[in-house]
């Protein structure tokens, strides 16, 4: 091993970074080439994206420790993935993401009085199958996806969900408090999401010791 290679290995060990790799298949176990695979390093992290190769393989290097979501999608298939807790210096074994045919969920967003709400956004979907993972729809706009939005009648549709799966939705609107739904069938067509008017909460963030202001919290 050359000096530069040795330095790279030592630096990776010091930083505690890991590699997440695996392959994407359909329900029959056939590899899917060209599937879009995303990595979300925490709820506030920036998405990373890559395509699977001809054998359905993917690999993300330099993954920092913490909670990580890895999910994939392909033509005709809905999202699927898994949540991974990466420990410092952890060697994560390769894993498989299996994609099933795409389905959709639809419903209506209303006020507590039953009045339709237009412009409500479905910002995140939680896939609640055997391998749970969150799909950050609001972040996927940078990759050509659209955030599902309710129309003038309050109706919305969320596409690209796994058929026969179970999901939960997070719905938001500037004039209302954010709302999360219960576990429901991914093919449901009569989902009702009720939003309540929100209130503004103001305050200060300070340290426990010394009561000093904390910026950037």
Residue, then its C-alpha position, 0 to 999 in steps of 0.5 A: x500500500x502506498x503512502x497516499x493510500x495509507x493516509x486515506x485509510x488513517x483519515x477515514x478511521x479518524x473521522x469514523x466514516x463508513x460506506x453503505x452499499x447494496x443492490x436494488x431488486x424487484x419483487x422477483x429478485x431481479x436486479x434493477x439497473x438505473x434505479x435512483x438511490x438516495x441517502x439522507x444523513x439525518x432529518x436536517x441533512x442534504x440528500x445524496x443521490x446516485x444511480x445503480x449500475x448494470x447489476x443493480x449495485x450502489x455504494x455511498x462512501x464517507x457516510x458519517x455516524x448517525x441515523x441514515x435513511x437509504x431509499x430507492x425508486x425506479x420506473x414503475x416502482x414505488x419507493x422503498x428503503x431502510x433506516x440505518x444507525x451508523x456507529x463510529x467506525x461501524x462496518x455496515x454489511x451490504x443490504x438489499x432494497x426491494x422495490x414493488x409496483x407503484x401505487x398511490x394514496x389520496x384524500x382530502x385536507x380540511x379544517x376542524x370544521x370540515x372546510x377544504x384547505x388548498x395549498x397543503x403540502x405532503x412534505x414527508x412519507x414514512x414507509x412502515x413495512x418490514x424495513x421502515x424509512x422516511x421519504x423526504x418529499x420536500x427535499x426531492x424537489x431538487x431531483x425533479x420530484x414534486x411535493x404533493x399539494x392539495x387543490x382548491x377542493x382540498x384533494x391530494x394524491x401521493x404517488x410513487x408508494x409501494x403497492x400493499x404497503x403501509x405508510x404515514x404522512x406528514x402534512x403542512x401549511x403556512x397557516x396551520x399546525x403541522x399534522x401527522x397521520x396514523x398508519x394507513x394502507x398505501x392504496x387508500x383513496x379516502x384519507x382525511x387529514x384535519x389541520x388546526x390553526x397554529x400559534x406562534x411560540x417565541x422564546x430564547x435558547x440558553x445553556x444549562x450552565x451559565x444561562x448563556x444564549x445559544x445561537x444556531x440551535 
